[in-house]
Amino acid sequence: MTRLIMLAAGFIALSLPAFAQEKPMPAALALGQAIAWALEKSPVLAASGSRADAASANRSQAGALPNPELSIEAENIFGDDEFEGLDSAEITYGVEQLVELPGKRGSRVNIAESETARSYLERDAAQLDLIRDVTIAYAELVAAQQELSILEEERGLAAEVRDSVAAKVEAGKEPPIQKNKAQIELSSSEIALDRARRMAIAKKQTLAALMGSDTADFAVQPGSLPAVTEPEPLETYQAHVAQTPDVQTLEAGVTQAQAALSLEKANVLPDPTVSLGVKQFREDDSQAFVAGVSLPIPVFNINRAGIERAGHELNAAKLDQRSGQLSLQTTLIETYGNFTSAYREASALQTAVLPGAEEAFQFARGGYDAGKFGYLEVLDAQRTLFDARRQFNEAVLDYH
């Protein structure tokens, strides 16, 4: 298990309540509980674990020695004259053993070990991917519910403004067209609110599916998401790239290709077969030992093509490693730029834009009620306020 998996597991274990599969899903689900539930129930992770176990079994098989062979050979039987029947038979009982030359078994073991390492790294990567996907789905659900809350408040304010405008219209202080505008604004808010409700339901279903749950009967805890804090310097994240399962998988691929090349080179020399046995002479009931060695002659096949193929595969693995590292670095730099941009946008909206929009709306609303401003000023201030709230909600989602 990589350091990242251990850190993620430690974070879940230390910062959140104990969680077990046999317990029902909490009514108010924190982010860590959602991650733990998904890690426990995900069929994707179970499949990755089974593949890793299969590779581990293959590693054990790769180190096995070849089996000996038992041979029985009968000569001078059922022939003519003195060789009729079995009286003149010569029966040889022997054992043959293929003797692998040095380098072959070790290379096979190295290939299998690299394959096993890659399988477990792919399992770790799948775990981290699931943690990422659950976190994103959780943040999207929180944002969808926050959007729903904003629109509910906007709809309530639109209804209040519509009633206030209607009262002024009835009192002859506003033209009837203003009432129509207020009603249109209220209808638009109700349409957006209905759309937001459907979106929140869809986001909850997405999170439930990632957790392997058939039901979405739970609520989320927005406070369990990480706080919006300034990102670390880029170099801090770059230092951790080499520890990711993605990079380590590429390294294991190079190691596996190197072991495969070593095996192909070792296969140039054929393995001898040693035999040892006993020959029995039925004619006089005497016995004698027999021994032998057979060795293929490498004349027509010296495995030149196998070595060339393995060399190209090793070169491809090294190029894949370099390409993968460059791609990860590029992705990190791009993501870091989006990360810092989202943080700055969220900070600016929270510290400057939102307070100013709140103050402007309250001032415009009070001035309208006092007859100092017209309806358009109130409408403009209201739109500015809720646009700022939506922008902040989107910036926080982008940050997560």
C-alpha distance (Angstrom), angle and dihedral (degrees) to the residues before:
residue distance angle dihedral
M1 . . .
T2 3.77 . .
R3 3.79 125.0 .
L4 3.78 91.1 -107.4
I5 3.80 92.2 56.9
M6 3.80 90.3 47.4
L7 3.81 91.3 49.9
A8 3.80 91.7 48.2
A9 3.79 91.8 48.8
G10 3.80 91.2 46.8
F11 3.79 91.7 50.4
I12 3.78 91.3 52.3
A13 3.79 93.0 45.7
L14 3.81 96.5 47.6
S15 3.80 103.6 36.8
L16 3.79 101.5 42.1
P17 3.80 139.8 45.9
A18 3.78 120.7 -85.2
F19 3.80 113.0 -82.0
A20 3.79 129.7 -162.9
Q21 3.78 132.9 177.1
E22 3.76 95.0 -122.7
K23 3.81 91.8 58.7
P24 3.81 117.9 89.3
M25 3.77 118.3 -107.7
P26 3.83 110.0 -85.9
A27 3.79 115.9 -108.9
A28 3.83 89.6 -130.8
L29 3.81 105.4 41.9
A30 3.80 118.6 -158.6
L31 3.81 120.2 -153.5
G32 3.80 93.5 -107.4
Q33 3.80 91.4 50.8
A34 3.80 90.6 50.6
I35 3.82 89.9 51.8
A36 3.79 92.6 46.9
W37 3.79 91.7 48.6
A38 3.82 91.2 50.3
L39 3.82 93.1 47.7
E40 3.80 89.2 51.1
K41 3.79 98.2 47.5
S42 3.80 106.9 28.1
P43 3.84 112.0 121.3
V44 3.82 88.9 -159.9
L45 3.79 91.1 63.1
A46 3.80 91.6 44.9
A47 3.81 89.4 54.4
S48 3.81 91.3 48.5
G49 3.80 90.1 51.0
S50 3.80 91.7 50.5
R51 3.80 91.4 51.1
A52 3.80 90.0 50.2
D53 3.81 90.7 50.6
A54 3.81 89.7 49.2
A55 3.80 90.4 53.3
S56 3.80 89.4 49.7
A57 3.81 89.7 53.9
N58 3.80 89.2 49.5
R59 3.80 88.3 54.3
S60 3.81 90.1 57.7
Q61 3.81 91.2 48.8
A62 3.81 92.5 49.9
G63 3.79 91.0 62.4
A64 3.81 95.0 52.5
L65 3.82 118.2 115.6
P66 3.83 120.2 -124.8
N67 3.80 114.6 -93.6
P68 3.82 120.8 -109.3
E69 3.79 118.9 -116.4
L70 3.81 126.4 -131.8
S71 3.79 116.2 -144.6
I72 3.82 133.0 -172.3
E73 3.80 119.3 -170.9
A74 3.82 126.9 -178.0
E75 3.84 123.3 -163.9
N76 3.81 133.7 -175.5
I77 3.80 96.3 24.2
F78 3.81 131.8 143.6
G79 3.77 93.4 -0.2
D80 3.81 133.6 128.5
D81 3.79 131.4 -65.6
E82 3.79 110.7 -18.9
F83 3.82 92.0 7.6
E84 3.78 93.8 59.9
G85 3.81 114.0 126.5
L86 3.81 120.1 -12.4
D87 3.79 101.3 -54.8
S88 3.83 93.4 101.7
A89 3.78 95.1 35.9
E90 3.78 120.8 139.5
I91 3.82 108.9 -157.2
T92 3.80 121.6 -169.4
Y93 3.80 121.4 -162.0
G94 3.78 111.7 -167.5
V95 3.80 147.7 161.7
E96 3.79 123.6 -141.2
Q97 3.77 124.7 -161.8
L98 3.81 128.2 -171.4
V99 3.81 108.1 -137.3
E100 3.80 112.8 -151.9
L101 3.76 114.6 -144.3
P102 3.83 117.9 -124.9
G103 3.80 116.3 -79.3
K104 3.79 99.4 31.7
R105 3.78 101.8 83.7
G106 3.81 91.8 38.9
S107 3.80 91.4 51.7
R108 3.80 91.4 49.2
V109 3.79 89.6 51.3
N110 3.82 91.4 48.6
I111 3.81 90.7 51.4
A112 3.80 91.4 50.3
E113 3.82 92.1 45.8
S114 3.80 90.8 52.2
E115 3.79 90.3 48.6
T116 3.80 90.0 50.2
A117 3.80 91.4 49.1
R118 3.80 90.6 50.5
S119 3.81 91.5 49.6
Y120 3.79 92.9 52.7
L121 3.80 91.4 44.5
E122 3.80 89.6 51.5
R123 3.80 88.1 51.1
D124 3.81 89.8 51.7
A125 3.81 90.3 48.0
A126 3.80 89.6 51.2
Q127 3.81 89.2 52.5
L128 3.79 91.9 51.0
D129 3.81 90.9 45.8
L130 3.79 89.9 52.9
I131 3.82 91.5 48.7
R132 3.81 88.4 50.7
D133 3.82 93.9 47.5
V134 3.81 93.3 47.3
T135 3.80 91.3 48.0
I136 3.80 91.5 50.3
A137 3.81 92.4 46.5
Y138 3.80 90.2 47.5
A139 3.83 92.0 50.0
E140 3.81 90.7 46.7
L141 3.80 90.8 51.9
V142 3.81 91.2 48.9
A143 3.81 89.7 49.2
A144 3.82 91.7 47.4
Q145 3.78 91.0 51.7
Q146 3.81 90.7 46.2
E147 3.81 88.8 50.9
L148 3.79 88.3 50.7
S149 3.80 90.4 51.4
I150 3.82 91.3 49.5
L151 3.78 91.9 50.0
E152 3.80 92.2 47.2
E153 3.79 89.6 53.9
E154 3.80 90.4 44.3
R155 3.78 90.5 51.2
G156 3.81 90.3 49.8
L157 3.80 92.0 50.4
A158 3.79 91.0 45.6
A159 3.82 88.9 53.9
E160 3.80 91.3 49.3
V161 3.80 92.0 48.5
R162 3.81 90.6 46.7
D163 3.82 90.3 52.8
S164 3.80 90.9 46.2
V165 3.81 92.0 49.8
A166 3.80 91.1 45.5
A167 3.80 89.7 54.2
K168 3.80 91.3 50.7
V169 3.81 90.9 47.5
E170 3.80 90.9 52.0
A171 3.80 89.1 48.6
G172 3.80 90.0 51.9
K173 3.80 93.4 -116.0
E174 3.83 94.8 115.2
P175 3.80 131.9 35.5
P176 3.84 116.2 -108.7
I177 3.82 91.2 -111.3
Q178 3.79 89.4 71.4
K179 3.79 90.5 60.2
N180 3.80 89.5 53.0
K181 3.81 90.6 51.0
A182 3.78 91.1 50.1
Q183 3.81 90.9 49.5
I184 3.82 91.1 49.7
E185 3.80 89.6 50.9
L186 3.82 90.0 50.9
S187 3.82 92.3 48.6
S188 3.80 91.0 49.6
S189 3.81 89.8 51.5
E190 3.81 91.0 51.1
I191 3.82 91.8 50.6
A192 3.81 91.6 49.6
L193 3.81 89.9 46.5
D194 3.81 92.1 53.8
R195 3.81 90.6 49.0
A196 3.81 90.5 50.0
R197 3.81 91.3 52.0
R198 3.81 91.0 54.9
M199 3.79 90.9 46.7
A200 3.81 92.2 51.9
I201 3.81 90.6 51.1
A202 3.82 90.8 50.2
K203 3.82 92.5 49.2
K204 3.79 90.9 50.4
Q205 3.81 90.6 51.7
T206 3.81 89.8 50.8
L207 3.79 91.8 53.2
A208 3.81 91.8 45.9
A209 3.82 90.5 52.2
L210 3.81 91.8 52.0
M211 3.79 89.1 51.9
G212 3.81 90.6 51.7
S213 3.80 91.8 -116.5
D214 3.80 125.9 143.3
T215 3.78 92.7 -154.8
A216 3.79 133.1 55.9
D217 3.80 95.1 -157.8
F218 3.79 97.9 135.8
A219 3.78 142.0 89.9
V220 3.79 128.1 -134.3
Q221 3.78 130.2 -127.6
P222 3.83 109.1 -133.7
G223 3.79 90.4 -166.1
S224 3.82 90.8 64.6
L225 3.80 91.0 69.4
P226 3.82 114.9 95.9
A227 3.78 113.8 -87.9
V228 3.80 117.2 -103.7
T229 3.80 100.8 -103.1
E230 3.78 132.2 157.9
P231 3.83 112.7 -82.5
E232 3.78 120.2 -111.6
P233 3.82 118.0 -108.1
L234 3.80 114.2 -74.5
E235 3.81 91.1 -111.7
T236 3.80 90.1 63.9
Y237 3.80 91.4 61.2
Q238 3.80 93.9 39.8
A239 3.80 89.4 57.4
H240 3.81 89.6 61.6
V241 3.80 97.4 50.4
A242 3.81 92.9 89.0
Q243 3.82 89.6 56.8
T244 3.79 94.9 57.5
P245 3.82 119.1 107.3
D246 3.82 88.7 -123.6
V247 3.81 93.0 64.0
Q248 3.78 93.6 39.5
T249 3.81 90.3 51.1
L250 3.80 89.5 55.6
E251 3.81 89.9 49.9
A252 3.80 90.8 50.2
G253 3.81 88.9 51.5
V254 3.81 90.7 56.1
T255 3.80 91.0 47.8
Q256 3.80 90.8 50.3
A257 3.81 91.7 49.8
Q258 3.81 91.0 49.7
A259 3.81 90.7 51.9
A260 3.81 90.2 48.6
L261 3.81 90.5 53.4
S262 3.81 90.5 49.9
L263 3.81 89.9 51.7
E264 3.80 92.7 50.6
K265 3.80 90.4 50.7
A266 3.80 90.8 49.1
N267 3.82 89.7 50.9
V268 3.81 90.0 65.6
L269 3.82 88.7 83.1
P270 3.82 112.2 59.7
D271 3.78 121.0 -131.6
P272 3.80 118.0 -109.5
T273 3.79 123.0 -129.5
V274 3.81 117.3 -139.2
S275 3.79 120.4 -158.3
L276 3.79 131.6 -169.6
G277 3.78 127.9 177.9
V278 3.79 151.5 138.2
K279 3.81 125.6 -103.7
Q280 3.79 118.1 -151.5
F281 3.83 120.9 -157.8
R282 3.78 108.2 -153.5
E283 3.80 93.1 -168.9
D284 3.81 94.4 70.4
D285 3.80 98.5 6.7
S286 3.82 93.1 -117.4
Q287 3.79 128.2 143.6
A288 3.79 138.4 -151.2
F289 3.76 137.4 -178.9
V290 3.79 120.7 -113.1
A291 3.81 127.6 -163.5
G292 3.75 134.3 177.7
V293 3.77 147.3 168.2
S294 3.82 126.6 -150.3
L295 3.78 122.7 -166.4
P296 3.82 126.4 179.1
I297 3.79 112.4 -127.4
P298 3.84 111.3 -126.0
V299 3.78 98.0 -138.6
F300 3.80 107.9 119.2
N301 3.81 99.1 23.9
I302 3.79 120.5 40.6
N303 3.83 93.2 156.0
R304 3.80 93.5 -110.9
A305 3.81 92.6 147.8
G306 3.80 92.5 47.9
I307 3.80 91.4 53.5
E308 3.79 91.7 46.7
R309 3.81 91.8 49.7
A310 3.80 92.5 48.7
G311 3.80 90.2 48.8
H312 3.79 91.7 54.0
E313 3.80 90.8 47.2
L314 3.81 90.3 51.7
N315 3.80 90.5 50.8
A316 3.82 90.0 48.8
A317 3.82 91.0 50.3
K318 3.81 91.0 52.3
L319 3.80 91.2 48.6
D320 3.80 90.5 48.0
Q321 3.79 88.7 51.3
R322 3.79 92.3 51.9
S323 3.79 92.9 44.4
G324 3.80 91.7 47.9
Q325 3.80 92.6 50.4
L326 3.81 92.0 49.6
S327 3.80 90.8 47.5
L328 3.80 91.8 50.9
Q329 3.80 91.8 48.7
T330 3.81 90.7 49.6
T331 3.79 91.6 48.1
L332 3.80 91.0 48.2
I333 3.80 93.1 51.4
E334 3.81 91.9 47.9
T335 3.81 92.6 46.3
Y336 3.80 91.5 46.5
G337 3.80 89.8 53.7
N338 3.80 90.8 52.4
F339 3.81 89.7 44.5
T340 3.80 95.2 54.4
S341 3.81 91.7 41.2
A342 3.80 91.6 53.3
Y343 3.81 90.8 48.0
R344 3.80 92.9 50.8
E345 3.79 92.4 46.3
A346 3.80 92.7 48.8
S347 3.81 91.7 46.5
A348 3.81 93.2 49.0
L349 3.79 92.6 47.4
Q350 3.79 92.6 47.8
T351 3.80 98.0 45.5
A352 3.80 102.9 34.8
V353 3.79 116.7 7.8
L354 3.80 101.9 44.1
P355 3.84 96.8 47.6
G356 3.82 90.3 47.0
A357 3.80 92.8 48.2
E358 3.81 91.5 48.0
E359 3.79 91.4 50.1
A360 3.82 93.0 46.1
F361 3.80 92.4 50.8
Q362 3.79 93.9 48.3
F363 3.81 90.1 47.9
A364 3.82 92.5 48.7
R365 3.80 92.4 45.3
G366 3.79 92.5 49.9
G367 3.80 91.8 45.4
Y368 3.81 91.5 50.4
D369 3.78 92.1 50.6
A370 3.81 88.0 50.1
G371 3.81 91.4 49.2
K372 3.83 94.5 -113.8
F373 3.84 97.0 113.5
G374 3.76 135.2 38.6
Y375 3.77 127.6 -121.2
L376 3.79 93.9 -99.5
E377 3.81 91.3 62.4
V378 3.81 90.0 53.0
L379 3.80 92.4 46.7
D380 3.80 92.4 49.0
A381 3.81 92.2 48.8
Q382 3.81 91.2 47.6
R383 3.80 92.6 51.2
T384 3.79 91.5 47.0
L385 3.81 91.2 52.0
F386 3.78 96.6 49.7
D387 3.79 93.3 41.4
A388 3.80 87.9 55.5
R389 3.80 91.1 49.6
R390 3.80 91.1 50.5
Q391 3.80 91.5 47.8
F392 3.79 90.4 51.4
N393 3.79 91.2 48.8
E394 3.82 90.7 50.4
A395 3.80 92.2 46.4
V396 3.80 91.4 52.7
L397 3.79 89.8 49.1
D398 3.82 90.6 50.0
Y399 3.80 88.9 49.4
H400 3.80 92.5 54.8
